[in-house]
Amino acid sequence: SRKRDKMAAAGRWVGTLRSLSKSLSQPVRQEAAQVSLQKRHVGNLPVKPNAYVEDWAHKRENVELTFRFNAKTLAILGTAGILTPYVIYQACVTEFQTKQKVAGQPVKKYWGRDN
């Protein structure tokens, strides 16, 4: 009985090794790998890289090397970080106060508004 179990286990190992050997000896298909030069971790998909996207990604990866603090970037940061939120806030406050006047409610005073 014990000898038969050992023979069965050895037979399973031989079958496993035989199937592994057979799969490794087959030629690897490389048709899709010739289309794309990039290494794919999901599979060899026939993907054509977009030059604009690749250029943007390269610039994004190296932004700390290419960033310059000058008048132009200061204007962009001021517009995006200060002016735009201020204009949005003032528009919202004006709308709230207009709705309160139309509804006949007392107009609340918001930060930055005295009327």
Backbone atoms as SQL, in Angstrom:
CREATE TABLE atoms (id INTEGER PRIMARY KEY, chain TEXT, resi INTEGER, resn TEXT, atom TEXT, x REAL, y REAL, z REAL);
INSERT INTO atoms VALUES
  (1, 'A', 1, 'SER', 'N', 0.819, -1.187, 0.000),
  (2, 'A', 1, 'SER', 'CA', 0.000, 0.000, 0.000),
  (3, 'A', 1, 'SER', 'C', 0.869, 1.259, 0.000),
  (4, 'A', 2, 'ARG', 'N', 1.874, 1.287, 0.863),
  (5, 'A', 2, 'ARG', 'CA', 2.762, 2.435, 0.941),
  (6, 'A', 2, 'ARG', 'C', 3.584, 2.560, -0.339),
  (7, 'A', 3, 'LYS', 'N', 4.002, 1.429, -0.871),
  (8, 'A', 3, 'LYS', 'CA', 4.784, 1.424, -2.098),
  (9, 'A', 3, 'LYS', 'C', 3.934, 1.920, -3.270),
  (10, 'A', 4, 'ARG', 'N', 2.671, 1.556, -3.275),
  (11, 'A', 4, 'ARG', 'CA', 1.765, 1.980, -4.332),
  (12, 'A', 4, 'ARG', 'C', 1.547, 3.497, -4.271),
  (13, 'A', 5, 'ASP', 'N', 1.442, 4.082, -3.069),
  (14, 'A', 5, 'ASP', 'CA', 1.286, 5.526, -2.910),
  (15, 'A', 5, 'ASP', 'C', 2.520, 6.264, -3.419),
  (16, 'A', 6, 'LYS', 'N', 3.711, 5.693, -3.123),
  (17, 'A', 6, 'LYS', 'CA', 4.935, 6.326, -3.606),
  (18, 'A', 6, 'LYS', 'C', 5.014, 6.277, -5.128),
  (19, 'A', 7, 'MET', 'N', 4.582, 5.179, -5.716),
  (20, 'A', 7, 'MET', 'CA', 4.595, 5.038, -7.172),
  (21, 'A', 7, 'MET', 'C', 3.610, 6.040, -7.813),
  (22, 'A', 8, 'ALA', 'N', 2.440, 6.208, -7.174),
  (23, 'A', 8, 'ALA', 'CA', 1.443, 7.146, -7.698),
  (24, 'A', 8, 'ALA', 'C', 1.962, 8.581, -7.618),
  (25, 'A', 9, 'ALA', 'N', 2.623, 8.940, -6.508),
  (26, 'A', 9, 'ALA', 'CA', 3.185, 10.285, -6.359),
  (27, 'A', 9, 'ALA', 'C', 4.284, 10.523, -7.385),
  (28, 'A', 10, 'ALA', 'N', 5.122, 9.525, -7.611),
  (29, 'A', 10, 'ALA', 'CA', 6.190, 9.642, -8.609),
  (30, 'A', 10, 'ALA', 'C', 5.583, 9.799, -10.002),
  (31, 'A', 11, 'GLY', 'N', 4.506, 9.094, -10.276),
  (32, 'A', 11, 'GLY', 'CA', 3.834, 9.214, -11.571),
  (33, 'A', 11, 'GLY', 'C', 3.262, 10.606, -11.791),
  (34, 'A', 12, 'ARG', 'N', 2.726, 11.191, -10.722),
  (35, 'A', 12, 'ARG', 'CA', 2.197, 12.549, -10.828),
  (36, 'A', 12, 'ARG', 'C', 3.319, 13.542, -11.109),
  (37, 'A', 13, 'TRP', 'N', 4.462, 13.378, -10.453),
  (38, 'A', 13, 'TRP', 'CA', 5.612, 14.264, -10.680),
  (39, 'A', 13, 'TRP', 'C', 6.119, 14.134, -12.107),
  (40, 'A', 14, 'VAL', 'N', 6.174, 12.913, -12.600),
  (41, 'A', 14, 'VAL', 'CA', 6.646, 12.701, -13.970),
  (42, 'A', 14, 'VAL', 'C', 5.697, 13.371, -14.957),
  (43, 'A', 15, 'GLY', 'N', 4.401, 13.254, -14.728),
  (44, 'A', 15, 'GLY', 'CA', 3.408, 13.885, -15.603),
  (45, 'A', 15, 'GLY', 'C', 3.511, 15.404, -15.567),
  (46, 'A', 16, 'THR', 'N', 3.731, 15.941, -14.379),
  (47, 'A', 16, 'THR', 'CA', 3.879, 17.392, -14.240),
  (48, 'A', 16, 'THR', 'C', 5.119, 17.880, -14.962),
  (49, 'A', 17, 'LEU', 'N', 6.235, 17.180, -14.759),
  (50, 'A', 17, 'LEU', 'CA', 7.480, 17.575, -15.420),
  (51, 'A', 17, 'LEU', 'C', 7.369, 17.443, -16.945),
  (52, 'A', 18, 'ARG', 'N', 6.682, 16.398, -17.411),
  (53, 'A', 18, 'ARG', 'CA', 6.511, 16.199, -18.844),
  (54, 'A', 18, 'ARG', 'C', 5.697, 17.342, -19.460),
  (55, 'A', 19, 'SER', 'N', 4.599, 17.762, -18.808),
  (56, 'A', 19, 'SER', 'CA', 3.781, 18.849, -19.346),
  (57, 'A', 19, 'SER', 'C', 4.529, 20.186, -19.276),
  (58, 'A', 20, 'LEU', 'N', 5.317, 20.389, -18.225),
  (59, 'A', 20, 'LEU', 'CA', 6.129, 21.597, -18.121),
  (60, 'A', 20, 'LEU', 'C', 7.176, 21.646, -19.221),
  (61, 'A', 21, 'SER', 'N', 7.822, 20.514, -19.482),
  (62, 'A', 21, 'SER', 'CA', 8.821, 20.438, -20.541),
  (63, 'A', 21, 'SER', 'C', 8.202, 20.704, -21.903),
  (64, 'A', 22, 'LYS', 'N', 7.019, 20.173, -22.116),
  (65, 'A', 22, 'LYS', 'CA', 6.338, 20.357, -23.396),
  (66, 'A', 22, 'LYS', 'C', 5.963, 21.826, -23.603),
  (67, 'A', 23, 'SER', 'N', 5.482, 22.499, -22.551),
  (68, 'A', 23, 'SER', 'CA', 5.091, 23.899, -22.695),
  (69, 'A', 23, 'SER', 'C', 6.307, 24.804, -22.876),
  (70, 'A', 24, 'LEU', 'N', 7.423, 24.463, -22.277),
  (71, 'A', 24, 'LEU', 'CA', 8.619, 25.284, -22.428),
  (72, 'A', 24, 'LEU', 'C', 9.295, 25.086, -23.774),
  (73, 'A', 25, 'SER', 'N', 9.105, 23.941, -24.402),
  (74, 'A', 25, 'SER', 'CA', 9.761, 23.680, -25.673),
  (75, 'A', 25, 'SER', 'C', 9.028, 24.298, -26.861),
  (76, 'A', 26, 'GLN', 'N', 7.778, 24.730, -26.664),
  (77, 'A', 26, 'GLN', 'CA', 7.027, 25.341, -27.760),
  (78, 'A', 26, 'GLN', 'C', 7.570, 26.738, -28.035),
  (79, 'A', 27, 'PRO', 'N', 7.605, 27.153, -29.312),
  (80, 'A', 27, 'PRO', 'CA', 8.121, 28.495, -29.632),
  (81, 'A', 27, 'PRO', 'C', 7.190, 29.586, -29.102),
  (82, 'A', 28, 'VAL', 'N', 7.792, 30.672, -28.646),
  (83, 'A', 28, 'VAL', 'CA', 7.038, 31.785, -28.092),
  (84, 'A', 28, 'VAL', 'C', 6.560, 32.672, -29.242),
  (85, 'A', 29, 'ARG', 'N', 5.308, 33.048, -29.214),
  (86, 'A', 29, 'ARG', 'CA', 4.760, 33.907, -30.262),
  (87, 'A', 29, 'ARG', 'C', 5.181, 35.350, -29.994),
  (88, 'A', 30, 'GLN', 'N', 5.725, 35.986, -31.004),
  (89, 'A', 30, 'GLN', 'CA', 6.212, 37.345, -30.832),
  (90, 'A', 30, 'GLN', 'C', 5.643, 38.309, -31.860),
  (91, 'A', 31, 'GLU', 'N', 4.527, 37.970, -32.487),
  (92, 'A', 31, 'GLU', 'CA', 3.959, 38.880, -33.464),
  (93, 'A', 31, 'GLU', 'C', 3.534, 40.189, -32.804),
  (94, 'A', 32, 'ALA', 'N', 2.849, 40.087, -31.679),
  (95, 'A', 32, 'ALA', 'CA', 2.367, 41.295, -31.012),
  (96, 'A', 32, 'ALA', 'C', 3.518, 42.080, -30.401),
  (97, 'A', 33, 'ALA', 'N', 4.573, 41.426, -29.978),
  (98, 'A', 33, 'ALA', 'CA', 5.702, 42.118, -29.366),
  (99, 'A', 33, 'ALA', 'C', 6.450, 42.970, -30.378),
  (100, 'A', 34, 'GLN', 'N', 6.356, 42.649, -31.662),
  (101, 'A', 34, 'GLN', 'CA', 7.050, 43.429, -32.668),
  (102, 'A', 34, 'GLN', 'C', 6.323, 44.733, -32.972),
  (103, 'A', 35, 'VAL', 'N', 5.024, 44.813, -32.691),
  (104, 'A', 35, 'VAL', 'CA', 4.259, 46.020, -32.956),
  (105, 'A', 35, 'VAL', 'C', 4.619, 47.102, -31.943),
  (106, 'A', 36, 'SER', 'N', 4.738, 46.741, -30.674),
  (107, 'A', 36, 'SER', 'CA', 4.996, 47.695, -29.612),
  (108, 'A', 36, 'SER', 'C', 6.401, 47.486, -29.056),
  (109, 'A', 37, 'LEU', 'N', 7.092, 48.583, -28.835),
  (110, 'A', 37, 'LEU', 'CA', 8.432, 48.493, -28.286),
  (111, 'A', 37, 'LEU', 'C', 8.435, 48.599, -26.769),
  (112, 'A', 38, 'GLN', 'N', 7.292, 48.951, -26.188),
  (113, 'A', 38, 'GLN', 'CA', 7.222, 49.136, -24.756),
  (114, 'A', 38, 'GLN', 'C', 6.987, 47.814, -24.048),
  (115, 'A', 39, 'LYS', 'N', 7.523, 47.684, -22.834),
  (116, 'A', 39, 'LYS', 'CA', 7.313, 46.489, -22.019),
  (117, 'A', 39, 'LYS', 'C', 5.940, 46.594, -21.387),
  (118, 'A', 40, 'ARG', 'N', 5.121, 45.611, -21.600),
  (119, 'A', 40, 'ARG', 'CA', 3.771, 45.567, -21.044),
  (120, 'A', 40, 'ARG', 'C', 3.724, 44.527, -19.938),
  (121, 'A', 41, 'HIS', 'N', 3.123, 44.898, -18.811),
  (122, 'A', 41, 'HIS', 'CA', 3.000, 43.960, -17.710),
  (123, 'A', 41, 'HIS', 'C', 1.693, 43.190, -17.768),
  (124, 'A', 42, 'VAL', 'N', 0.741, 43.656, -18.553),
  (125, 'A', 42, 'VAL', 'CA', -0.542, 42.981, -18.666),
  (126, 'A', 42, 'VAL', 'C', -0.531, 41.984, -19.804),
  (127, 'A', 43, 'GLY', 'N', 0.190, 42.287, -20.838),
  (128, 'A', 43, 'GLY', 'CA', 0.249, 41.431, -22.005),
  (129, 'A', 43, 'GLY', 'C', 0.805, 42.218, -23.169),
  (130, 'A', 44, 'ASN', 'N', 1.097, 41.570, -24.230),
  (131, 'A', 44, 'ASN', 'CA', 1.618, 42.260, -25.403),
  (132, 'A', 44, 'ASN', 'C', 0.464, 42.731, -26.272),
  (133, 'A', 45, 'LEU', 'N', -0.026, 43.905, -25.974),
  (134, 'A', 45, 'LEU', 'CA', -1.132, 44.480, -26.714),
  (135, 'A', 45, 'LEU', 'C', -0.566, 45.325, -27.850),
  (136, 'A', 46, 'PRO', 'N', -1.181, 45.288, -29.010),
  (137, 'A', 46, 'PRO', 'CA', -0.677, 46.090, -30.129),
  (138, 'A', 46, 'PRO', 'C', -1.030, 47.567, -29.956),
  (139, 'A', 47, 'VAL', 'N', -0.315, 48.257, -29.084),
  (140, 'A', 47, 'VAL', 'CA', -0.604, 49.645, -28.752),
  (141, 'A', 47, 'VAL', 'C', 0.408, 50.562, -29.427),
  (142, 'A', 48, 'LYS', 'N', -0.101, 51.604, -30.068),
  (143, 'A', 48, 'LYS', 'CA', 0.777, 52.611, -30.663),
  (144, 'A', 48, 'LYS', 'C', 0.870, 53.784, -29.684),
  (145, 'A', 49, 'PRO', 'N', 2.060, 54.164, -29.263),
  (146, 'A', 49, 'PRO', 'CA', 2.164, 55.277, -28.314),
  (147, 'A', 49, 'PRO', 'C', 1.778, 56.601, -28.969),
  (148, 'A', 50, 'ASN', 'N', 1.086, 57.444, -28.217),
  (149, 'A', 50, 'ASN', 'CA', 0.693, 58.764, -28.674),
  (150, 'A', 50, 'ASN', 'C', 1.803, 59.738, -28.300),
  (151, 'A', 51, 'ALA', 'N', 2.383, 60.405, -29.279),
  (152, 'A', 51, 'ALA', 'CA', 3.530, 61.278, -29.041),
  (153, 'A', 51, 'ALA', 'C', 3.184, 62.424, -28.089),
  (154, 'A', 52, 'TYR', 'N', 1.980, 62.975, -28.201),
  (155, 'A', 52, 'TYR', 'CA', 1.591, 64.088, -27.339),
  (156, 'A', 52, 'TYR', 'C', 1.446, 63.640, -25.888),
  (157, 'A', 53, 'VAL', 'N', 0.852, 62.484, -25.679),
  (158, 'A', 53, 'VAL', 'CA', 0.686, 61.957, -24.326),
  (159, 'A', 53, 'VAL', 'C', 2.036, 61.612, -23.728),
  (160, 'A', 54, 'GLU', 'N', 2.907, 61.009, -24.507),
  (161, 'A', 54, 'GLU', 'CA', 4.245, 60.652, -24.012),
  (162, 'A', 54, 'GLU', 'C', 5.032, 61.906, -23.658),
  (163, 'A', 55, 'ASP', 'N', 4.919, 62.964, -24.467),
  (164, 'A', 55, 'ASP', 'CA', 5.622, 64.218, -24.189),
  (165, 'A', 55, 'ASP', 'C', 5.091, 64.847, -22.905),
  (166, 'A', 56, 'TRP', 'N', 3.762, 64.853, -22.726),
  (167, 'A', 56, 'TRP', 'CA', 3.160, 65.404, -21.510),
  (168, 'A', 56, 'TRP', 'C', 3.600, 64.617, -20.285),
  (169, 'A', 57, 'ALA', 'N', 3.621, 63.292, -20.394),
  (170, 'A', 57, 'ALA', 'CA', 4.035, 62.454, -19.269),
  (171, 'A', 57, 'ALA', 'C', 5.499, 62.708, -18.919),
  (172, 'A', 58, 'HIS', 'N', 6.338, 62.885, -19.935),
  (173, 'A', 58, 'HIS', 'CA', 7.755, 63.163, -19.687),
  (174, 'A', 58, 'HIS', 'C', 7.910, 64.504, -18.964),
  (175, 'A', 59, 'LYS', 'N', 7.178, 65.520, -19.406),
  (176, 'A', 59, 'LYS', 'CA', 7.253, 66.831, -18.746),
  (177, 'A', 59, 'LYS', 'C', 6.726, 66.754, -17.318),
  (178, 'A', 60, 'ARG', 'N', 5.674, 65.969, -17.109),
  (179, 'A', 60, 'ARG', 'CA', 5.100, 65.848, -15.771),
  (180, 'A', 60, 'ARG', 'C', 6.055, 65.141, -14.815),
  (181, 'A', 61, 'GLU', 'N', 6.777, 64.154, -15.318),
  (182, 'A', 61, 'GLU', 'CA', 7.726, 63.432, -14.475),
  (183, 'A', 61, 'GLU', 'C', 8.914, 64.301, -14.082),
  (184, 'A', 62, 'ASN', 'N', 9.261, 65.287, -14.914),
  (185, 'A', 62, 'ASN', 'CA', 10.439, 66.111, -14.675),
  (186, 'A', 62, 'ASN', 'C', 10.093, 67.551, -14.337),
  (187, 'A', 63, 'VAL', 'N', 8.931, 67.796, -13.746),
  (188, 'A', 63, 'VAL', 'CA', 8.495, 69.161, -13.475),
  (189, 'A', 63, 'VAL', 'C', 9.424, 69.850, -12.470),
  (190, 'A', 64, 'GLU', 'N', 9.988, 69.123, -11.523),
  (191, 'A', 64, 'GLU', 'CA', 10.858, 69.759, -10.540),
  (192, 'A', 64, 'GLU', 'C', 12.174, 70.221, -11.159),
  (193, 'A', 65, 'LEU', 'N', 12.527, 69.670, -12.314),
  (194, 'A', 65, 'LEU', 'CA', 13.751, 70.087, -12.996),
  (195, 'A', 65, 'LEU', 'C', 13.517, 71.261, -13.940),
  (196, 'A', 66, 'THR', 'N', 12.285, 71.436, -14.408),
  (197, 'A', 66, 'THR', 'CA', 12.002, 72.459, -15.418),
  (198, 'A', 66, 'THR', 'C', 11.217, 73.647, -14.889),
  (199, 'A', 67, 'PHE', 'N', 10.745, 73.600, -13.646),
  (200, 'A', 67, 'PHE', 'CA', 9.932, 74.689, -13.100),
  (201, 'A', 67, 'PHE', 'C', 10.791, 75.929, -12.876),
  (202, 'A', 68, 'ARG', 'N', 10.293, 77.075, -13.314),
  (203, 'A', 68, 'ARG', 'CA', 10.958, 78.359, -13.113),
  (204, 'A', 68, 'ARG', 'C', 9.981, 79.281, -12.381),
  (205, 'A', 69, 'PHE', 'N', 10.454, 79.897, -11.301),
  (206, 'A', 69, 'PHE', 'CA', 9.621, 80.851, -10.579),
  (207, 'A', 69, 'PHE', 'C', 9.944, 82.240, -11.108),
  (208, 'A', 70, 'ASN', 'N', 9.041, 82.745, -11.954),
  (209, 'A', 70, 'ASN', 'CA', 9.238, 84.072, -12.537),
  (210, 'A', 70, 'ASN', 'C', 7.898, 84.802, -12.543),
  (211, 'A', 71, 'ALA', 'N', 7.821, 85.920, -13.235),
  (212, 'A', 71, 'ALA', 'CA', 6.598, 86.726, -13.238),
  (213, 'A', 71, 'ALA', 'C', 5.420, 85.974, -13.859),
  (214, 'A', 72, 'LYS', 'N', 5.696, 85.187, -14.886),
  (215, 'A', 72, 'LYS', 'CA', 4.611, 84.451, -15.551),
  (216, 'A', 72, 'LYS', 'C', 4.002, 83.407, -14.611),
  (217, 'A', 73, 'THR', 'N', 4.838, 82.619, -13.941),
  (218, 'A', 73, 'THR', 'CA', 4.298, 81.605, -13.025),
  (219, 'A', 73, 'THR', 'C', 3.645, 82.257, -11.817),
  (220, 'A', 74, 'LEU', 'N', 4.158, 83.396, -11.375),
  (221, 'A', 74, 'LEU', 'CA', 3.525, 84.112, -10.270),
  (222, 'A', 74, 'LEU', 'C', 2.133, 84.592, -10.676),
  (223, 'A', 75, 'ALA', 'N', 1.978, 85.070, -11.910),
  (224, 'A', 75, 'ALA', 'CA', 0.668, 85.508, -12.398),
  (225, 'A', 75, 'ALA', 'C', -0.300, 84.325, -12.499),
  (226, 'A', 76, 'ILE', 'N', 0.186, 83.205, -12.978),
  (227, 'A', 76, 'ILE', 'CA', -0.667, 82.009, -13.097),
  (228, 'A', 76, 'ILE', 'C', -1.108, 81.526, -11.720),
  (229, 'A', 77, 'LEU', 'N', -0.170, 81.460, -10.779),
  (230, 'A', 77, 'LEU', 'CA', -0.510, 81.018, -9.422),
  (231, 'A', 77, 'LEU', 'C', -1.466, 82.000, -8.750),
  (232, 'A', 78, 'GLY', 'N', -1.260, 83.310, -8.966),
  (233, 'A', 78, 'GLY', 'CA', -2.159, 84.302, -8.381),
  (234, 'A', 78, 'GLY', 'C', -3.559, 84.202, -8.947),
  (235, 'A', 79, 'THR', 'N', -3.648, 83.998, -10.255),
  (236, 'A', 79, 'THR', 'CA', -4.960, 83.883, -10.893),
  (237, 'A', 79, 'THR', 'C', -5.672, 82.617, -10.434),
  (238, 'A', 80, 'ALA', 'N', -4.972, 81.492, -10.456),
  (239, 'A', 80, 'ALA', 'CA', -5.595, 80.214, -10.112),
  (240, 'A', 80, 'ALA', 'C', -5.832, 80.074, -8.614),
  (241, 'A', 81, 'GLY', 'N', -4.948, 80.637, -7.799),
  (242, 'A', 81, 'GLY', 'CA', -5.031, 80.402, -6.359),
  (243, 'A', 81, 'GLY', 'C', -5.753, 81.470, -5.569),
  (244, 'A', 82, 'ILE', 'N', -5.825, 82.701, -6.103),
  (245, 'A', 82, 'ILE', 'CA', -6.431, 83.787, -5.335),
  (246, 'A', 82, 'ILE', 'C', -7.615, 84.402, -6.069),
  (247, 'A', 83, 'LEU', 'N', -7.411, 84.839, -7.293),
  (248, 'A', 83, 'LEU', 'CA', -8.444, 85.571, -8.015),
  (249, 'A', 83, 'LEU', 'C', -9.667, 84.700, -8.336),
  (250, 'A', 84, 'THR', 'N', -9.449, 83.505, -8.851),
  (251, 'A', 84, 'THR', 'CA', -10.569, 82.633, -9.222),
  (252, 'A', 84, 'THR', 'C', -11.435, 82.251, -8.007),
  (253, 'A', 85, 'PRO', 'N', -10.857, 81.795, -6.883),
  (254, 'A', 85, 'PRO', 'CA', -11.704, 81.495, -5.718),
  (255, 'A', 85, 'PRO', 'C', -12.433, 82.732, -5.182),
  (256, 'A', 86, 'TYR', 'N', -11.781, 83.902, -5.235),
  (257, 'A', 86, 'TYR', 'CA', -12.423, 85.126, -4.765),
  (258, 'A', 86, 'TYR', 'C', -13.642, 85.473, -5.625),
  (259, 'A', 87, 'VAL', 'N', -13.507, 85.362, -6.933),
  (260, 'A', 87, 'VAL', 'CA', -14.623, 85.664, -7.832),
  (261, 'A', 87, 'VAL', 'C', -15.773, 84.671, -7.618),
  (262, 'A', 88, 'ILE', 'N', -15.446, 83.399, -7.440),
  (263, 'A', 88, 'ILE', 'CA', -16.490, 82.396, -7.188),
  (264, 'A', 88, 'ILE', 'C', -17.207, 82.679, -5.872),
  (265, 'A', 89, 'TYR', 'N', -16.447, 83.044, -4.827),
  (266, 'A', 89, 'TYR', 'CA', -17.045, 83.353, -3.526),
  (267, 'A', 89, 'TYR', 'C', -17.969, 84.562, -3.624),
  (268, 'A', 90, 'GLN', 'N', -17.511, 85.615, -4.296),
  (269, 'A', 90, 'GLN', 'CA', -18.330, 86.819, -4.420),
  (270, 'A', 90, 'GLN', 'C', -19.607, 86.541, -5.214),
  (271, 'A', 91, 'ALA', 'N', -19.517, 85.713, -6.250),
  (272, 'A', 91, 'ALA', 'CA', -20.707, 85.360, -7.033),
  (273, 'A', 91, 'ALA', 'C', -21.709, 84.591, -6.176),
  (274, 'A', 92, 'CYS', 'N', -21.216, 83.676, -5.350),
  (275, 'A', 92, 'CYS', 'CA', -22.109, 82.895, -4.477),
  (276, 'A', 92, 'CYS', 'C', -22.774, 83.791, -3.435),
  (277, 'A', 93, 'VAL', 'N', -22.004, 84.685, -2.821),
  (278, 'A', 93, 'VAL', 'CA', -22.561, 85.578, -1.809),
  (279, 'A', 93, 'VAL', 'C', -23.615, 86.492, -2.421),
  (280, 'A', 94, 'THR', 'N', -23.331, 87.010, -3.623),
  (281, 'A', 94, 'THR', 'CA', -24.310, 87.869, -4.301),
  (282, 'A', 94, 'THR', 'C', -25.594, 87.104, -4.576),
  (283, 'A', 95, 'GLU', 'N', -25.471, 85.858, -5.018),
  (284, 'A', 95, 'GLU', 'CA', -26.664, 85.056, -5.279),
  (285, 'A', 95, 'GLU', 'C', -27.441, 84.789, -3.998),
  (286, 'A', 96, 'PHE', 'N', -26.744, 84.439, -2.903),
  (287, 'A', 96, 'PHE', 'CA', -27.424, 84.188, -1.626),
  (288, 'A', 96, 'PHE', 'C', -28.177, 85.437, -1.165),
  (289, 'A', 97, 'GLN', 'N', -27.519, 86.601, -1.238),
  (290, 'A', 97, 'GLN', 'CA', -28.159, 87.823, -0.763),
  (291, 'A', 97, 'GLN', 'C', -29.331, 88.223, -1.648),
  (292, 'A', 98, 'THR', 'N', -29.227, 88.004, -2.948),
  (293, 'A', 98, 'THR', 'CA', -30.338, 88.296, -3.854),
  (294, 'A', 98, 'THR', 'C', -31.523, 87.400, -3.541),
  (295, 'A', 99, 'LYS', 'N', -31.285, 86.117, -3.322),
  (296, 'A', 99, 'LYS', 'CA', -32.374, 85.183, -2.989),
  (297, 'A', 99, 'LYS', 'C', -33.026, 85.556, -1.664),
  (298, 'A', 100, 'GLN', 'N', -32.215, 86.032, -0.693),
  (299, 'A', 100, 'GLN', 'CA', -32.766, 86.426, 0.605),
  (300, 'A', 100, 'GLN', 'C', -33.643, 87.675, 0.472),
  (301, 'A', 101, 'LYS', 'N', -33.207, 88.632, -0.378),
  (302, 'A', 101, 'LYS', 'CA', -34.020, 89.833, -0.598),
  (303, 'A', 101, 'LYS', 'C', -35.341, 89.485, -1.266),
  (304, 'A', 102, 'VAL', 'N', -35.314, 88.613, -2.279),
  (305, 'A', 102, 'VAL', 'CA', -36.522, 88.220, -3.000),
  (306, 'A', 102, 'VAL', 'C', -37.477, 87.475, -2.074),
  (307, 'A', 103, 'ALA', 'N', -36.940, 86.656, -1.164),
  (308, 'A', 103, 'ALA', 'CA', -37.772, 85.877, -0.250),
  (309, 'A', 103, 'ALA', 'C', -38.272, 86.725, 0.916),
  (310, 'A', 104, 'GLY', 'N', -37.793, 87.955, 1.033),
  (311, 'A', 104, 'GLY', 'CA', -38.249, 88.816, 2.122),
  (312, 'A', 104, 'GLY', 'C', -37.579, 88.496, 3.437),
  (313, 'A', 105, 'GLN', 'N', -36.492, 87.795, 3.423),
  (314, 'A', 105, 'GLN', 'CA', -35.757, 87.468, 4.642),
  (315, 'A', 105, 'GLN', 'C', -34.688, 88.528, 4.888),
  (316, 'A', 106, 'PRO', 'N', -34.263, 88.663, 6.136),
  (317, 'A', 106, 'PRO', 'CA', -33.173, 89.613, 6.402),
  (318, 'A', 106, 'PRO', 'C', -31.888, 89.122, 5.719),
  (319, 'A', 107, 'VAL', 'N', -31.181, 90.071, 5.126),
  (320, 'A', 107, 'VAL', 'CA', -29.970, 89.728, 4.380),
  (321, 'A', 107, 'VAL', 'C', -28.832, 89.475, 5.367),
  (322, 'A', 108, 'LYS', 'N', -28.235, 88.302, 5.252),
  (323, 'A', 108, 'LYS', 'CA', -27.113, 87.951, 6.129),
  (324, 'A', 108, 'LYS', 'C', -25.853, 88.624, 5.640),
  (325, 'A', 109, 'LYS', 'N', -25.010, 88.981, 6.582),
  (326, 'A', 109, 'LYS', 'CA', -23.716, 89.562, 6.214),
  (327, 'A', 109, 'LYS', 'C', -22.693, 88.435, 6.163),
  (328, 'A', 110, 'TYR', 'N', -22.021, 88.352, 5.049),
  (329, 'A', 110, 'TYR', 'CA', -20.997, 87.330, 4.861),
  (330, 'A', 110, 'TYR', 'C', -19.630, 87.969, 4.962),
  (331, 'A', 111, 'TRP', 'N', -18.636, 87.151, 5.170),
  (332, 'A', 111, 'TRP', 'CA', -17.257, 87.625, 5.288),
  (333, 'A', 111, 'TRP', 'C', -16.845, 88.344, 4.011),
  (334, 'A', 112, 'GLY', 'N', -16.370, 89.578, 4.144),
  (335, 'A', 112, 'GLY', 'CA', -15.962, 90.344, 2.983),
  (336, 'A', 112, 'GLY', 'C', -17.061, 91.200, 2.402),
  (337, 'A', 113, 'ARG', 'N', -18.252, 91.137, 2.968),
  (338, 'A', 113, 'ARG', 'CA', -19.386, 91.939, 2.473),
  (339, 'A', 113, 'ARG', 'C', -19.965, 92.745, 3.620),
  (340, 'A', 114, 'ASP', 'N', -20.129, 94.049, 3.430),
  (341, 'A', 114, 'ASP', 'CA', -20.697, 94.887, 4.473),
  (342, 'A', 114, 'ASP', 'C', -22.153, 95.280, 4.206),
  (343, 'A', 115, 'ASN', 'N', -22.632, 95.067, 2.990),
  (344, 'A', 115, 'ASN', 'CA', -24.004, 95.514, 2.688),
  (345, 'A', 115, 'ASN', 'C', -25.021, 94.468, 2.950);
